[in-house]
Amino acid sequence: MMALVLNEEQVMLKESAAGFLADKASVAALRELRDSSSEQGFSTEIWREMAEMGWAGIAIPEAFGGLGYGYIGLGLVLEQMGRNLSASPLQSTVLVAATLISELGNQAQKEALLPAIAAGDKLVSLALQETAHHAPEQTTMTASQDGDTFVLNGDKILVLDANVADYFVVIARTAGSKGDESGLSAFLVEADTRGVNVTRRSMVDSRNVGAVNFVDVRVSTENLLGEAGQAWDGLSRTMDIANVGLAAELLGISTEAFERTVEYLKERKQFGKVIGSFQGLQHRASELFAELEMARSIVLRALHAIDDSDEQLPLIASAAKAKLCEVAQRATNEGIQMHGGIGMTDEHEIGFFIKRARVVQHTFGDYNHHLDRFAKLSGF
């Protein structure tokens, strides 16, 4: 049985991330980005600093210019980003795109892109989702071969950081039909390729996503990541890793929402008493505390499963995402409720946590999706 505790190096990483983000990329910084209608959606300067600290290459192997620190390291940083609601391309480029390139790319493709991602010089985003629900096997976007090129046609939505991406990894169908896991291929497409049209969409959490429309987009066969029609396994593992990373972010969001709420319960007075002295609120807070402890264990277990190449990863990843969706729902709801009327106002920061939590909960499959997948993988 593994010990679900952090080693000294991991504790140092967690603490340095906590300090940096609280100082440079806090909720106040997110509010500023939102109120200034930032097209970028994050601070380029702060992203550059994160890259200099090695965060962009944290899970990228040393052979490709990264730190080779594994996904536990990345998960710890993502948790702190959740606590501070820090906006950056860490999710889109590092957690998702770099992972998929590592899973599917050949040596030349990895050498061309991973060091640039690790240095913070290139932003890459996965263009996967086509409908309101996460269902990669339902992909209908097509890529048809024409000599030594592929021609891509279709629409993608909810593409993270779409308007600032230098490249997209596009999932398209080269064979089979909607609903088939086989026949899906991954293509590297430069954002400024002719026929690629990006429309920025503003989300409730003030982060950047976009709709990307591909009209007769031609890419060389060299832009194919992996074998034609064989992207499913690499994509599936990438989605497991991404969902564990998002679960880590949800853990940070939930923990911070809980701690802020407990502080408020100690300060707010009603009927001449501090409301934290009311037994009903104490019960609710203690139940949530217990849930958070369990959530912390399942996230760390899932991060270990990635780094240890555990064959149970699909099951553990869906368990972690489903559990953290449930806990984040509860922690942010309780946060708003226990703050009372002030929790509903924009001036108070607690509302920012519920907005970010809801978006992360639905990214790459929500509670119901992962609960259903967990049941199927368990033989139900």
Buried (B, 14 or more C-beta within 10 A) or exposed (E): EEEEEBEEEBEEBBEBBBEBBBEBBBBEBBBEBBEEEBEBBBBEEBBEBBBEBBBBBBBBBEEBBBBBBBBBBBBBBBBBBBBBBBBBBBBBBBBBBBBBBBBBBEEEBBBBBBBBBBBBEBBBBBBBBBEEEBBBBEBBBBBEEEEEBBBBBBBBBBBBBBBBBBBBBBBBBBBBEEEBBEBBBBBBBBBEBEBBEBEBBEBEBBBBBBBBBBEEBBBEEEBBBBEBBBBBEBBBBBBBBBBBBBBBBBBBBBBBBBBBBBEBBEEBEEEEEEBBEBEEBEEBBEEBEEBBEEBBBBBBBBBBBBBEEBEEBBBBBBBBBBBBBBBBBBBBBBBBEBBEEEBEEEEBBBBBBBBBBBBBBBBBBBBEBBBBBBEEBEEE
